[in-house]
Amino acid sequence: MAVALARILPITEAFFGRFGLYWIIDLIFLLLILYLLFKLFLVAATYVVALVVLYILWGFISPRRGRWFWP
């Protein structure tokens, strides 16, 4: 078993570099986290735009015609 590991170790070390396989796993997790944050931002951005539109419409409908926003 030790001889088999000694034969495999230089191949994996040369293939994955000095840091091993963990930097690839970290990179995959980092990319997944960034992807999820981007998707959450896209979902939240539509709600923010909808709320701003509703706020502007509310400013037009409110009895205070001259002022759209809070003082």
N, CA, C and O atoms as a Tripos MOL2 file, in Angstrom:
@<TRIPOS>MOLECULE
protein
  284   283    71     0     0
PROTEIN
NO_CHARGES

@<TRIPOS>ATOM
      1 N           0.8210   -1.1970    0.0000 N.3       1 MET1
      2 CA          0.0000    0.0000    0.0000 C.3       1 MET1
      3 C           0.8600    1.2540    0.0000 C.2       1 MET1
      4 O           0.5660    2.2020   -0.7280 O.2       1 MET1
      5 N           1.9100    1.2740    0.7970 N.am      2 ALA2
      6 CA          2.7770    2.4450    0.8450 C.3       2 ALA2
      7 C           3.5110    2.6480   -0.4730 C.2       2 ALA2
      8 O           3.7690    3.7830   -0.8750 O.2       2 ALA2
      9 N           3.8460    1.5630   -1.1410 N.am      3 VAL3
     10 CA          4.5300    1.6670   -2.4300 C.3       3 VAL3
     11 C           3.5780    2.2500   -3.4710 C.2       3 VAL3
     12 O           3.9860    3.0520   -4.3110 O.2       3 VAL3
     13 N           2.3150    1.8480   -3.4150 N.am      4 ALA4
     14 CA          1.3280    2.3860   -4.3580 C.3       4 ALA4
     15 C           1.1030    3.8710   -4.1210 C.2       4 ALA4
     16 O           0.9720    4.6390   -5.0740 O.2       4 ALA4
     17 N           1.0580    4.2820   -2.8490 N.am      5 LEU5
     18 CA          0.9120    5.7070   -2.5530 C.3       5 LEU5
     19 C           2.1350    6.4960   -2.9910 C.2       5 LEU5
     20 O           2.0100    7.6200   -3.4770 O.2       5 LEU5
     21 N           3.3090    5.9170   -2.8220 N.am      6 ALA6
     22 CA          4.5330    6.6010   -3.2390 C.3       6 ALA6
     23 C           4.5700    6.7760   -4.7500 C.2       6 ALA6
     24 O           5.1290    7.7520   -5.2500 O.2       6 ALA6
     25 N           3.9840    5.8470   -5.4680 N.am      7 ARG7
     26 CA          3.9460    5.9820   -6.9230 C.3       7 ARG7
     27 C           2.9100    7.0070   -7.3620 C.2       7 ARG7
     28 O           3.1270    7.7200   -8.3420 O.2       7 ARG7
     29 N           1.7890    7.0940   -6.6560 N.am      8 ILE8
     30 CA          0.7220    8.0200   -7.0370 C.3       8 ILE8
     31 C           1.0370    9.4410   -6.5940 C.2       8 ILE8
     32 O           0.6940   10.3860   -7.3040 O.2       8 ILE8
     33 N           1.6710    9.6200   -5.4570 N.am      9 LEU9
     34 CA          1.9030   10.9440   -4.8780 C.3       9 LEU9
     35 C           2.6360   11.9020   -5.8070 C.2       9 LEU9
     36 O           2.1940   13.0430   -5.9360 O.2       9 LEU9
     37 N           3.7320   11.5130   -6.4640 N.am     10 PRO10
     38 CA          4.3750   12.4930   -7.3400 C.3      10 PRO10
     39 C           3.5030   12.9100   -8.5210 C.2      10 PRO10
     40 O           3.5970   14.0440   -8.9910 O.2      10 PRO10
     41 N           2.6610   12.0070   -9.0000 N.am     11 ILE11
     42 CA          1.7800   12.3540  -10.1230 C.3      11 ILE11
     43 C           0.7520   13.3860   -9.6750 C.2      11 ILE11
     44 O           0.5320   14.3780  -10.3700 O.2      11 ILE11
     45 N           0.1150   13.1660   -8.5180 N.am     12 THR12
     46 CA         -0.8870   14.1160   -8.0430 C.3      12 THR12
     47 C          -0.2400   15.4330   -7.6530 C.2      12 THR12
     48 O          -0.8300   16.4910   -7.8710 O.2      12 THR12
     49 N           0.9420   15.3960   -7.0890 N.am     13 GLU13
     50 CA          1.6210   16.6300   -6.7090 C.3      13 GLU13
     51 C           1.9940   17.4380   -7.9380 C.2      13 GLU13
     52 O           1.8890   18.6640   -7.9330 O.2      13 GLU13
     53 N           2.4250   16.7670   -8.9790 N.am     14 ALA14
     54 CA          2.7740   17.4770  -10.2000 C.3      14 ALA14
     55 C           1.5250   17.9940  -10.9090 C.2      14 ALA14
     56 O           1.5590   19.0570  -11.5300 O.2      14 ALA14
     57 N           0.4270   17.2500  -10.8210 N.am     15 PHE15
     58 CA         -0.7880   17.6530  -11.5230 C.3      15 PHE15
     59 C          -1.4990   18.7960  -10.8190 C.2      15 PHE15
     60 O          -1.9090   19.7590  -11.4660 O.2      15 PHE15
     61 N          -1.6520   18.7040   -9.4970 N.am     16 PHE16
     62 CA         -2.3990   19.7110   -8.7530 C.3      16 PHE16
     63 C          -1.5350   20.8280   -8.1990 C.2      16 PHE16
     64 O          -2.0720   21.7630   -7.6050 O.2      16 PHE16
     65 N          -0.2640   20.7760   -8.3600 N.am     17 GLY17
     66 CA          0.6000   21.8370   -7.8760 C.3      17 GLY17
     67 C           1.0090   21.6320   -6.4310 C.2      17 GLY17
     68 O           0.8090   20.5650   -5.8510 O.2      17 GLY17
     69 N           1.5790   22.6710   -5.8730 N.am     18 ARG18
     70 CA          2.1370   22.5900   -4.5310 C.3      18 ARG18
     71 C           1.0600   22.5340   -3.4630 C.2      18 ARG18
     72 O           1.2920   21.9650   -2.3970 O.2      18 ARG18
     73 N          -0.1260   23.1130   -3.7170 N.am     19 PHE19
     74 CA         -1.1490   23.2200   -2.6800 C.3      19 PHE19
     75 C          -2.1150   22.0470   -2.6710 C.2      19 PHE19
     76 O          -2.9460   21.9460   -1.7680 O.2      19 PHE19
     77 N          -2.0290   21.1850   -3.6240 N.am     20 GLY20
     78 CA         -2.8880   20.0100   -3.6360 C.3      20 GLY20
     79 C          -4.2420   20.2850   -4.2470 C.2      20 GLY20
     80 O          -4.4370   21.2460   -4.9910 O.2      20 GLY20
     81 N          -5.1560   19.4260   -3.9140 N.am     21 LEU21
     82 CA         -6.5040   19.5000   -4.4810 C.3      21 LEU21
     83 C          -7.3690   20.5460   -3.7920 C.2      21 LEU21
     84 O          -8.4040   20.9340   -4.3340 O.2      21 LEU21
     85 N          -6.9770   21.0080   -2.6240 N.am     22 TYR22
     86 CA         -7.8450   21.8710   -1.8290 C.3      22 TYR22
     87 C          -8.0690   23.2310   -2.4710 C.2      22 TYR22
     88 O          -9.1420   23.8070   -2.2880 O.2      22 TYR22
     89 N          -7.1230   23.7660   -3.2050 N.am     23 TRP23
     90 CA         -7.3340   25.0710   -3.8100 C.3      23 TRP23
     91 C          -8.3680   24.9740   -4.9260 C.2      23 TRP23
     92 O          -9.0670   25.9500   -5.2010 O.2      23 TRP23
     93 N          -8.4760   23.8200   -5.5710 N.am     24 ILE24
     94 CA         -9.5130   23.6380   -6.5870 C.3      24 ILE24
     95 C         -10.8810   23.5810   -5.9260 C.2      24 ILE24
     96 O         -11.8430   24.1620   -6.4290 O.2      24 ILE24
     97 N         -10.9690   22.8830   -4.8000 N.am     25 ILE25
     98 CA        -12.2300   22.8050   -4.0630 C.3      25 ILE25
     99 C         -12.6140   24.1840   -3.5440 C.2      25 ILE25
    100 O         -13.7810   24.5690   -3.6260 O.2      25 ILE25
    101 N         -11.6570   24.9310   -3.0130 N.am     26 ASP26
    102 CA        -11.9330   26.2900   -2.5500 C.3      26 ASP26
    103 C         -12.4010   27.1790   -3.6910 C.2      26 ASP26
    104 O         -13.3190   27.9810   -3.5180 O.2      26 ASP26
    105 N         -11.7880   27.0470   -4.8350 N.am     27 LEU27
    106 CA        -12.1780   27.8430   -5.9880 C.3      27 LEU27
    107 C         -13.5990   27.5120   -6.4340 C.2      27 LEU27
    108 O         -14.3660   28.4080   -6.7870 O.2      27 LEU27
    109 N         -13.9470   26.2420   -6.4190 N.am     28 ILE28
    110 CA        -15.3110   25.8370   -6.8030 C.3      28 ILE28
    111 C         -16.3270   26.4010   -5.8210 C.2      28 ILE28
    112 O         -17.3660   26.9170   -6.2350 O.2      28 ILE28
    113 N         -16.0420   26.3100   -4.5260 N.am     29 PHE29
    114 CA        -16.9560   26.8610   -3.5330 C.3      29 PHE29
    115 C         -17.0670   28.3740   -3.6630 C.2      29 PHE29
    116 O         -18.1590   28.9280   -3.5380 O.2      29 PHE29
    117 N         -15.9610   29.0390   -3.9100 N.am     30 LEU30
    118 CA        -15.9840   30.4920   -4.0720 C.3      30 LEU30
    119 C         -16.8320   30.8850   -5.2870 C.2      30 LEU30
    120 O         -17.6130   31.8330   -5.2120 O.2      30 LEU30
    121 N         -16.6870   30.1810   -6.3800 N.am     31 LEU31
    122 CA        -17.4850   30.4780   -7.5690 C.3      31 LEU31
    123 C         -18.9650   30.2080   -7.3360 C.2      31 LEU31
    124 O         -19.8130   30.9600   -7.8160 O.2      31 LEU31
    125 N         -19.2840   29.1420   -6.6050 N.am     32 LEU32
    126 CA        -20.6820   28.8610   -6.2850 C.3      32 LEU32
    127 C         -21.2860   29.9470   -5.3900 C.2      32 LEU32
    128 O         -22.4330   30.3510   -5.5860 O.2      32 LEU32
    129 N         -20.5210   30.4110   -4.4210 N.am     33 ILE33
    130 CA        -21.0050   31.4780   -3.5390 C.3      33 ILE33
    131 C         -21.2310   32.7570   -4.3300 C.2      33 ILE33
    132 O         -22.2500   33.4230   -4.1480 O.2      33 ILE33
    133 N         -20.2970   33.1090   -5.2050 N.am     34 LEU34
    134 CA        -20.4680   34.3080   -6.0240 C.3      34 LEU34
    135 C         -21.6610   34.1840   -6.9620 C.2      34 LEU34
    136 O         -22.3760   35.1610   -7.1840 O.2      34 LEU34
    137 N         -21.8820   33.0030   -7.5090 N.am     35 TYR35
    138 CA        -23.0410   32.7750   -8.3750 C.3      35 TYR35
    139 C         -24.3410   32.9600   -7.5990 C.2      35 TYR35
    140 O         -25.2690   33.6030   -8.0910 O.2      35 TYR35
    141 N         -24.4170   32.4040   -6.3940 N.am     36 LEU36
    142 CA        -25.6240   32.5500   -5.5860 C.3      36 LEU36
    143 C         -25.8650   33.9990   -5.1870 C.2      36 LEU36
    144 O         -27.0060   34.4620   -5.1930 O.2      36 LEU36
    145 N         -24.7980   34.7230   -4.8400 N.am     37 LEU37
    146 CA        -24.9570   36.1360   -4.5040 C.3      37 LEU37
    147 C         -25.4410   36.9400   -5.7040 C.2      37 LEU37
    148 O         -26.2640   37.8440   -5.5620 O.2      37 LEU37
    149 N         -24.9280   36.6100   -6.8850 N.am     38 PHE38
    150 CA        -25.3610   37.3060   -8.0950 C.3      38 PHE38
    151 C         -26.8420   37.0360   -8.3760 C.2      38 PHE38
    152 O         -27.5870   37.9480   -8.7330 O.2      38 PHE38
    153 N         -27.2610   35.7810   -8.2140 N.am     39 LYS39
    154 CA        -28.6670   35.4500   -8.4280 C.3      39 LYS39
    155 C         -29.5610   36.1390   -7.3950 C.2      39 LYS39
    156 O         -30.6420   36.6190   -7.7350 O.2      39 LYS39
    157 N         -29.1200   36.1890   -6.1480 N.am     40 LEU40
    158 CA        -29.8940   36.8900   -5.1250 C.3      40 LEU40
    159 C         -29.9790   38.3750   -5.4190 C.2      40 LEU40
    160 O         -31.0150   39.0000   -5.1870 O.2      40 LEU40
    161 N         -28.8880   38.9470   -5.9320 N.am     41 PHE41
    162 CA        -28.9100   40.3650   -6.2910 C.3      41 PHE41
    163 C         -29.9060   40.6220   -7.4140 C.2      41 PHE41
    164 O         -30.6220   41.6230   -7.3810 O.2      41 PHE41
    165 N         -29.9680   39.7400   -8.4050 N.am     42 LEU42
    166 CA        -30.9160   39.9270   -9.4990 C.3      42 LEU42
    167 C         -32.3540   39.8500   -9.0020 C.2      42 LEU42
    168 O         -33.2020   40.6290   -9.4380 O.2      42 LEU42
    169 N         -32.6340   38.9240   -8.1010 N.am     43 VAL43
    170 CA        -33.9820   38.8020   -7.5550 C.3      43 VAL43
    171 C         -34.3240   40.0240   -6.7160 C.2      43 VAL43
    172 O         -35.4230   40.5650   -6.8320 O.2      43 VAL43
    173 N         -33.3980   40.4650   -5.8760 N.am     44 ALA44
    174 CA        -33.6550   41.6110   -5.0080 C.3      44 ALA44
    175 C         -33.7730   42.8940   -5.8200 C.2      44 ALA44
    176 O         -34.5390   43.7830   -5.4480 O.2      44 ALA44
    177 N         -33.0340   43.0120   -6.9180 N.am     45 ALA45
    178 CA        -33.0770   44.2280   -7.7230 C.3      45 ALA45
    179 C         -34.4620   44.4410   -8.3180 C.2      45 ALA45
    180 O         -34.9180   45.5810   -8.4060 O.2      45 ALA45
    181 N         -35.1360   43.3860   -8.7240 N.am     46 THR46
    182 CA        -36.4820   43.5480   -9.2760 C.3      46 THR46
    183 C         -37.4560   44.0400   -8.2120 C.2      46 THR46
    184 O         -38.3310   44.8540   -8.5080 O.2      46 THR46
    185 N         -37.3180   43.5590   -6.9810 N.am     47 TYR47
    186 CA        -38.1830   44.0400   -5.9060 C.3      47 TYR47
    187 C         -37.8970   45.4990   -5.5810 C.2      47 TYR47
    188 O         -38.8210   46.2630   -5.3030 O.2      47 TYR47
    189 N         -36.6430   45.8910   -5.6140 N.am     48 VAL48
    190 CA        -36.2890   47.2840   -5.3340 C.3      48 VAL48
    191 C         -36.8670   48.1930   -6.4080 C.2      48 VAL48
    192 O         -37.4090   49.2520   -6.0920 O.2      48 VAL48
    193 N         -36.7610   47.8040   -7.6540 N.am     49 VAL49
    194 CA        -37.3210   48.6140   -8.7400 C.3      49 VAL49
    195 C         -38.8370   48.7120   -8.5890 C.2      49 VAL49
    196 O         -39.4110   49.7840   -8.7840 O.2      49 VAL49
    197 N         -39.4820   47.6150   -8.2480 N.am     50 ALA50
    198 CA        -40.9360   47.6290   -8.0660 C.3      50 ALA50
    199 C         -41.3320   48.5380   -6.9030 C.2      50 ALA50
    200 O         -42.3140   49.2740   -7.0000 O.2      50 ALA50
    201 N         -40.5810   48.4940   -5.8120 N.am     51 LEU51
    202 CA        -40.8950   49.3620   -4.6720 C.3      51 LEU51
    203 C         -40.6860   50.8340   -5.0030 C.2      51 LEU51
    204 O         -41.4660   51.6750   -4.5550 O.2      51 LEU51
    205 N         -39.6620   51.1650   -5.7680 N.am     52 VAL52
    206 CA        -39.4270   52.5530   -6.1620 C.3      52 VAL52
    207 C         -40.5580   53.0440   -7.0650 C.2      52 VAL52
    208 O         -41.0270   54.1730   -6.9190 O.2      52 VAL52
    209 N         -40.9910   52.2040   -7.9880 N.am     53 VAL53
    210 CA        -42.1050   52.5820   -8.8660 C.3      53 VAL53
    211 C         -43.3750   52.7940   -8.0500 C.2      53 VAL53
    212 O         -44.1020   53.7600   -8.2790 O.2      53 VAL53
    213 N         -43.6480   51.9080   -7.1080 N.am     54 LEU54
    214 CA        -44.8270   52.0830   -6.2590 C.3      54 LEU54
    215 C         -44.7290   53.3470   -5.4140 C.2      54 LEU54
    216 O         -45.7310   54.0270   -5.1960 O.2      54 LEU54
    217 N         -43.5350   53.6650   -4.9400 N.am     55 TYR55
    218 CA        -43.3450   54.8680   -4.1280 C.3      55 TYR55
    219 C         -43.5720   56.1240   -4.9660 C.2      55 TYR55
    220 O         -44.1630   57.0910   -4.4850 O.2      55 TYR55
    221 N         -43.1130   56.1160   -6.1960 N.am     56 ILE56
    222 CA        -43.3240   57.2670   -7.0690 C.3      56 ILE56
    223 C         -44.8090   57.3980   -7.4200 C.2      56 ILE56
    224 O         -45.3470   58.5050   -7.4290 O.2      56 ILE56
    225 N         -45.4750   56.2660   -7.7100 N.am     57 LEU57
    226 CA        -46.9150   56.3210   -7.9710 C.3      57 LEU57
    227 C         -47.6850   56.8030   -6.7510 C.2      57 LEU57
    228 O         -48.6400   57.5680   -6.8810 O.2      57 LEU57
    229 N         -47.2800   56.3650   -5.5840 N.am     58 TRP58
    230 CA        -47.9250   56.8180   -4.3520 C.3      58 TRP58
    231 C         -47.7410   58.3240   -4.1800 C.2      58 TRP58
    232 O         -48.6360   59.0080   -3.6840 O.2      58 TRP58
    233 N         -46.5790   58.8410   -4.5890 N.am     59 GLY59
    234 CA        -46.3400   60.2770   -4.5120 C.3      59 GLY59
    235 C         -47.2580   61.0520   -5.4360 C.2      59 GLY59
    236 O         -47.6660   62.1650   -5.1030 O.2      59 GLY59
    237 N         -47.5920   60.4930   -6.5870 N.am     60 PHE60
    238 CA        -48.5270   61.1600   -7.4900 C.3      60 PHE60
    239 C         -49.9620   61.1010   -6.9640 C.2      60 PHE60
    240 O         -50.7280   62.0470   -7.1500 O.2      60 PHE60
    241 N         -50.3240   60.0160   -6.3220 N.am     61 ILE61
    242 CA        -51.7060   59.8260   -5.8710 C.3      61 ILE61
    243 C         -51.9740   60.5260   -4.5400 C.2      61 ILE61
    244 O         -53.1210   60.8680   -4.2530 O.2      61 ILE61
    245 N         -50.9620   60.7430   -3.7350 N.am     62 SER62
    246 CA        -51.1540   61.2980   -2.3920 C.3      62 SER62
    247 C         -51.7270   62.7140   -2.4640 C.2      62 SER62
    248 O         -51.5590   63.3970   -3.4740 O.2      62 SER62
    249 N         -52.4040   63.1580   -1.4010 N.am     63 PRO63
    250 CA        -53.0190   64.4950   -1.4250 C.3      63 PRO63
    251 C         -52.0020   65.6250   -1.5190 C.2      63 PRO63
    252 O         -52.3470   66.7180   -1.9690 O.2      63 PRO63
    253 N         -50.7670   65.3940   -1.1090 N.am     64 ARG64
    254 CA        -49.7390   66.4390   -1.2110 C.3      64 ARG64
    255 C         -49.1840   66.4020   -2.6310 C.2      64 ARG64
    256 O         -48.1900   65.7200   -2.8800 O.2      64 ARG64
    257 N         -49.7930   67.1050   -3.5510 N.am     65 ARG65
    258 CA        -49.4140   67.0180   -4.9540 C.3      65 ARG65
    259 C         -48.0410   67.6220   -5.2370 C.2      65 ARG65
    260 O         -47.3560   67.1720   -6.1550 O.2      65 ARG65
    261 N         -47.6330   68.6050   -4.4900 N.am     66 GLY66
    262 CA        -46.3850   69.2930   -4.7980 C.3      66 GLY66
    263 C         -45.1380   68.5360   -4.3740 C.2      66 GLY66
    264 O         -44.0530   68.7940   -4.8950 O.2      66 GLY66
    265 N         -45.2720   67.6170   -3.4470 N.am     67 ARG67
    266 CA        -44.0800   66.9360   -2.9100 C.3      67 ARG67
    267 C         -44.1670   65.4500   -3.1800 C.2      67 ARG67
    268 O         -45.1390   64.8010   -2.7920 O.2      67 ARG67
    269 N         -43.1610   64.9060   -3.8390 N.am     68 TRP68
    270 CA        -43.1280   63.4660   -4.1120 C.3      68 TRP68
    271 C         -42.5480   62.6790   -2.9540 C.2      68 TRP68
    272 O         -43.0030   61.5780   -2.6470 O.2      68 TRP68
    273 N         -41.5300   63.2560   -2.3100 N.am     69 PHE69
    274 CA        -40.7630   62.5140   -1.3120 C.3      69 PHE69
    275 C         -40.9010   63.1720    0.0360 C.2      69 PHE69
    276 O         -41.4370   64.2740    0.1500 O.2      69 PHE69
    277 N         -40.4180   62.4980    1.0540 N.am     70 TRP70
    278 CA        -40.4670   63.0470    2.4090 C.3      70 TRP70
    279 C         -39.5700   64.2750    2.4830 C.2      70 TRP70
    280 O         -38.5680   64.3600    1.7730 O.2      70 TRP70
    281 N         -39.9290   65.2280    3.3410 N.am     71 PRO71
    282 CA        -39.1220   66.4680    3.4490 C.3      71 PRO71
    283 C         -37.7470   66.2120    4.0310 C.2      71 PRO71
    284 O         -36.9580   67.1450    4.1840 O.2      71 PRO71
@<TRIPOS>BOND
     1     1     2 1
     2     2     3 1
     3     3     4 2
     4     3     5 am
     5     5     6 1
     6     6     7 1
     7     7     8 2
     8     7     9 am
     9     9    10 1
    10    10    11 1
    11    11    12 2
    12    11    13 am
    13    13    14 1
    14    14    15 1
    15    15    16 2
    16    15    17 am
    17    17    18 1
    18    18    19 1
    19    19    20 2
    20    19    21 am
    21    21    22 1
    22    22    23 1
    23    23    24 2
    24    23    25 am
    25    25    26 1
    26    26    27 1
    27    27    28 2
    28    27    29 am
    29    29    30 1
    30    30    31 1
    31    31    32 2
    32    31    33 am
    33    33    34 1
    34    34    35 1
    35    35    36 2
    36    35    37 am
    37    37    38 1
    38    38    39 1
    39    39    40 2
    40    39    41 am
    41    41    42 1
    42    42    43 1
    43    43    44 2
    44    43    45 am
    45    45    46 1
    46    46    47 1
    47    47    48 2
    48    47    49 am
    49    49    50 1
    50    50    51 1
    51    51    52 2
    52    51    53 am
    53    53    54 1
    54    54    55 1
    55    55    56 2
    56    55    57 am
    57    57    58 1
    58    58    59 1
    59    59    60 2
    60    59    61 am
    61    61    62 1
    62    62    63 1
    63    63    64 2
    64    63    65 am
    65    65    66 1
    66    66    67 1
    67    67    68 2
    68    67    69 am
    69    69    70 1
    70    70    71 1
    71    71    72 2
    72    71    73 am
    73    73    74 1
    74    74    75 1
    75    75    76 2
    76    75    77 am
    77    77    78 1
    78    78    79 1
    79    79    80 2
    80    79    81 am
    81    81    82 1
    82    82    83 1
    83    83    84 2
    84    83    85 am
    85    85    86 1
    86    86    87 1
    87    87    88 2
    88    87    89 am
    89    89    90 1
    90    90    91 1
    91    91    92 2
    92    91    93 am
    93    93    94 1
    94    94    95 1
    95    95    96 2
    96    95    97 am
    97    97    98 1
    98    98    99 1
    99    99   100 2
   100    99   101 am
   101   101   102 1
   102   102   103 1
   103   103   104 2
   104   103   105 am
   105   105   106 1
   106   106   107 1
   107   107   108 2
   108   107   109 am
   109   109   110 1
   110   110   111 1
   111   111   112 2
   112   111   113 am
   113   113   114 1
   114   114   115 1
   115   115   116 2
   116   115   117 am
   117   117   118 1
   118   118   119 1
   119   119   120 2
   120   119   121 am
   121   121   122 1
   122   122   123 1
   123   123   124 2
   124   123   125 am
   125   125   126 1
   126   126   127 1
   127   127   128 2
   128   127   129 am
   129   129   130 1
   130   130   131 1
   131   131   132 2
   132   131   133 am
   133   133   134 1
   134   134   135 1
   135   135   136 2
   136   135   137 am
   137   137   138 1
   138   138   139 1
   139   139   140 2
   140   139   141 am
   141   141   142 1
   142   142   143 1
   143   143   144 2
   144   143   145 am
   145   145   146 1
   146   146   147 1
   147   147   148 2
   148   147   149 am
   149   149   150 1
   150   150   151 1
   151   151   152 2
   152   151   153 am
   153   153   154 1
   154   154   155 1
   155   155   156 2
   156   155   157 am
   157   157   158 1
   158   158   159 1
   159   159   160 2
   160   159   161 am
   161   161   162 1
   162   162   163 1
   163   163   164 2
   164   163   165 am
   165   165   166 1
   166   166   167 1
   167   167   168 2
   168   167   169 am
   169   169   170 1
   170   170   171 1
   171   171   172 2
   172   171   173 am
   173   173   174 1
   174   174   175 1
   175   175   176 2
   176   175   177 am
   177   177   178 1
   178   178   179 1
   179   179   180 2
   180   179   181 am
   181   181   182 1
   182   182   183 1
   183   183   184 2
   184   183   185 am
   185   185   186 1
   186   186   187 1
   187   187   188 2
   188   187   189 am
   189   189   190 1
   190   190   191 1
   191   191   192 2
   192   191   193 am
   193   193   194 1
   194   194   195 1
   195   195   196 2
   196   195   197 am
   197   197   198 1
   198   198   199 1
   199   199   200 2
   200   199   201 am
   201   201   202 1
   202   202   203 1
   203   203   204 2
   204   203   205 am
   205   205   206 1
   206   206   207 1
   207   207   208 2
   208   207   209 am
   209   209   210 1
   210   210   211 1
   211   211   212 2
   212   211   213 am
   213   213   214 1
   214   214   215 1
   215   215   216 2
   216   215   217 am
   217   217   218 1
   218   218   219 1
   219   219   220 2
   220   219   221 am
   221   221   222 1
   222   222   223 1
   223   223   224 2
   224   223   225 am
   225   225   226 1
   226   226   227 1
   227   227   228 2
   228   227   229 am
   229   229   230 1
   230   230   231 1
   231   231   232 2
   232   231   233 am
   233   233   234 1
   234   234   235 1
   235   235   236 2
   236   235   237 am
   237   237   238 1
   238   238   239 1
   239   239   240 2
   240   239   241 am
   241   241   242 1
   242   242   243 1
   243   243   244 2
   244   243   245 am
   245   245   246 1
   246   246   247 1
   247   247   248 2
   248   247   249 am
   249   249   250 1
   250   250   251 1
   251   251   252 2
   252   251   253 am
   253   253   254 1
   254   254   255 1
   255   255   256 2
   256   255   257 am
   257   257   258 1
   258   258   259 1
   259   259   260 2
   260   259   261 am
   261   261   262 1
   262   262   263 1
   263   263   264 2
   264   263   265 am
   265   265   266 1
   266   266   267 1
   267   267   268 2
   268   267   269 am
   269   269   270 1
   270   270   271 1
   271   271   272 2
   272   271   273 am
   273   273   274 1
   274   274   275 1
   275   275   276 2
   276   275   277 am
   277   277   278 1
   278   278   279 1
   279   279   280 2
   280   279   281 am
   281   281   282 1
   282   282   283 1
   283   283   284 2
@<TRIPOS>SUBSTRUCTURE
     1 MET1         2 RESIDUE 1 A MET
     2 ALA2         6 RESIDUE 1 A ALA
     3 VAL3        10 RESIDUE 1 A VAL
     4 ALA4        14 RESIDUE 1 A ALA
     5 LEU5        18 RESIDUE 1 A LEU
     6 ALA6        22 RESIDUE 1 A ALA
     7 ARG7        26 RESIDUE 1 A ARG
     8 ILE8        30 RESIDUE 1 A ILE
     9 LEU9        34 RESIDUE 1 A LEU
    10 PRO10       38 RESIDUE 1 A PRO
    11 ILE11       42 RESIDUE 1 A ILE
    12 THR12       46 RESIDUE 1 A THR
    13 GLU13       50 RESIDUE 1 A GLU
    14 ALA14       54 RESIDUE 1 A ALA
    15 PHE15       58 RESIDUE 1 A PHE
    16 PHE16       62 RESIDUE 1 A PHE
    17 GLY17       66 RESIDUE 1 A GLY
    18 ARG18       70 RESIDUE 1 A ARG
    19 PHE19       74 RESIDUE 1 A PHE
    20 GLY20       78 RESIDUE 1 A GLY
    21 LEU21       82 RESIDUE 1 A LEU
    22 TYR22       86 RESIDUE 1 A TYR
    23 TRP23       90 RESIDUE 1 A TRP
    24 ILE24       94 RESIDUE 1 A ILE
    25 ILE25       98 RESIDUE 1 A ILE
    26 ASP26      102 RESIDUE 1 A ASP
    27 LEU27      106 RESIDUE 1 A LEU
    28 ILE28      110 RESIDUE 1 A ILE
    29 PHE29      114 RESIDUE 1 A PHE
    30 LEU30      118 RESIDUE 1 A LEU
    31 LEU31      122 RESIDUE 1 A LEU
    32 LEU32      126 RESIDUE 1 A LEU
    33 ILE33      130 RESIDUE 1 A ILE
    34 LEU34      134 RESIDUE 1 A LEU
    35 TYR35      138 RESIDUE 1 A TYR
    36 LEU36      142 RESIDUE 1 A LEU
    37 LEU37      146 RESIDUE 1 A LEU
    38 PHE38      150 RESIDUE 1 A PHE
    39 LYS39      154 RESIDUE 1 A LYS
    40 LEU40      158 RESIDUE 1 A LEU
    41 PHE41      162 RESIDUE 1 A PHE
    42 LEU42      166 RESIDUE 1 A LEU
    43 VAL43      170 RESIDUE 1 A VAL
    44 ALA44      174 RESIDUE 1 A ALA
    45 ALA45      178 RESIDUE 1 A ALA
    46 THR46      182 RESIDUE 1 A THR
    47 TYR47      186 RESIDUE 1 A TYR
    48 VAL48      190 RESIDUE 1 A VAL
    49 VAL49      194 RESIDUE 1 A VAL
    50 ALA50      198 RESIDUE 1 A ALA
    51 LEU51      202 RESIDUE 1 A LEU
    52 VAL52      206 RESIDUE 1 A VAL
    53 VAL53      210 RESIDUE 1 A VAL
    54 LEU54      214 RESIDUE 1 A LEU
    55 TYR55      218 RESIDUE 1 A TYR
    56 ILE56      222 RESIDUE 1 A ILE
    57 LEU57      226 RESIDUE 1 A LEU
    58 TRP58      230 RESIDUE 1 A TRP
    59 GLY59      234 RESIDUE 1 A GLY
    60 PHE60      238 RESIDUE 1 A PHE
    61 ILE61      242 RESIDUE 1 A ILE
    62 SER62      246 RESIDUE 1 A SER
    63 PRO63      250 RESIDUE 1 A PRO
    64 ARG64      254 RESIDUE 1 A ARG
    65 ARG65      258 RESIDUE 1 A ARG
    66 GLY66      262 RESIDUE 1 A GLY
    67 ARG67      266 RESIDUE 1 A ARG
    68 TRP68      270 RESIDUE 1 A TRP
    69 PHE69      274 RESIDUE 1 A PHE
    70 TRP70      278 RESIDUE 1 A TRP
    71 PRO71      282 RESIDUE 1 A PRO
